[in-house]
Amino acid sequence: MTSRTTWAFVVGSLVPLSYIYLSFLDWFYHNPRFYPATNVEIVILSTQVARLLVVTAIPRFRRVRFLAIVDVFALEMLIVPALVILSLVVDATYFLAAAGQIIWAWPPAFMISFVPFAMYKVGSKMRGGPTLSAIIPSVIAIFVSLTFLASATTSYTQFDGLMGISKLLLAAIFGSILAPSIPLDASVAGTALYFVMIVYSVSQGSEAPRPRSGLLVFAVVGVVAAISWELAATSFTSSELWVFGVPALALAGIIWGVTHAR
C-alpha cells in the first residue's frame, strides 16, 4: 500500500469516529448536570485524563501492548474489591459507598479518556499494514462503543454526575424505559465508516485479494445494503445491537469469505 493510500484509509476511518466522539464531548460540555458531582468522580475523571496525556506523550507507552494500556486505565477497578473487604472488616459503610461510586463513575470516565488513545492505536496499526482480522474488529468495537455513548445522550435520567451517564449507557445498551434513539450523526458517520472499511477490506491489507474489477461496485452495494437495513430496522426497534450489529456481522462474514477464498 502506498503512503498516500495508507493515509487516505487512516483519515477515512478516524474522521467518522472522531466526529461521533466530538459530538458526545459537545453534548457533555453543554450539560453541566453530568459533570463529576462527587470527589470520587472528580478524582477518577481527572486521573483518567492525566493517564491519557501520559500514554500519548511518552513514546515507550505508545508502543506498549494494547491490553497493557487497558490495564493502566482500569486501575480503579482493582480498588473496588479492597474497599468491599474493608467495609466488611471494619464495618464501615463509607468504603462500600466509595466502591459503588467507583463502579458507576468509571465507565464514562474510561470512555472519555480511552477512546482517543484507541483511535490513535488503530491509525498506527493501519499505517503498518496489519491483517484485516486485527483492523476491522478494532474499528467496529470503537464505533459500537461510540454509538452507544451517542445514543445515550438522547434519553433522560434523573441522576446527575458521571453516575447519570452510566445510567444513560445502560439505557442505550439494554433499551430500557428511558428509550434512547440513534442520533443522526452516528448514522451518517457509520455510513461513511462502512464504505471505508468495505473498500479497505477488499482492496488493501495483507489478507486482501489481488485487485480486480468490480471491487468498488461491491463496496457501494455493501453500503447501500447496510443503509437499507438500518432504515428497515429502525421502523421496529431502537436497539443498536440490531441496527448496527447485523451489518457488522455481515461485514465480518464477507471479510472471512474473501480472505479464505484465495
LINHU-V194458 format. One line per field, one symbol per residue. ss: DSSP state (a for helix, b for strand, c for the rest). psi: psi as a letter, one per 40 degrees, with the letter a starting at -180 (. if undefined). burial: + if it has 9 or more other ideal C-beta (glycine too) atoms within 8 Angstrom, else -. A space follows every 10 residues. Layout:
# LINHU-V194458
ss = ???
psi = ???
burial = ???
This chain:
# LINHU-V194458
ss = ccaaaaaaaa aaaaaaaaaa aaaaaaaaac caaaccccaa aaaaaaaaaa aaaaaaacaa aacccaaaaa aaacaaaaaa aaaaaaaaac ccaaaaaaaa aaaaaaaaaa aaaaaaaaaa aaaaaaaccc caaaaaaaaa aaaaaaaaaa aacccccccc aaaaaaaaaa aaaacccccc cccaaaaaaa aaaaaaaaaa aaaccccccc ccccaaaaaa aaaaaaaaaa aaacccccca aaacaaaaaa aaaaaaaaaa cc
psi = hidddddddd dddddddddd ddddddddde gedeiheidd dddddddddd dddddddhdd ddeiiddddd ddeedddddd ddddddddde fheddddddd dddddddddd dddddddddd dddddddefi ideddddddd dddddddddd ddeeaiieii addddddddd dddefaeegi ihiddddddd dddddddddd deeaieeiih hiiedddddd dddddddddd dddeeeiehd dddddddddd ddddddddde e.
burial = ----+++-++ -+++++++++ +-+++-++-- ---+-+-+-+ ++-++-+++- ++-+++---- ++-+----++ -+++-++-++ --++-++--- ----++-++- ++++++++++ ++++++++++ +++++++--+ -+++++++++ -+++++++++ +++++-+--- ++++++++++ ++--+--+++ -++-++++++ ++++++++++ ++-++--++- ----+--+++ -++-+++-++ --++---+-+ -+++++++-+ ++-++--++- --
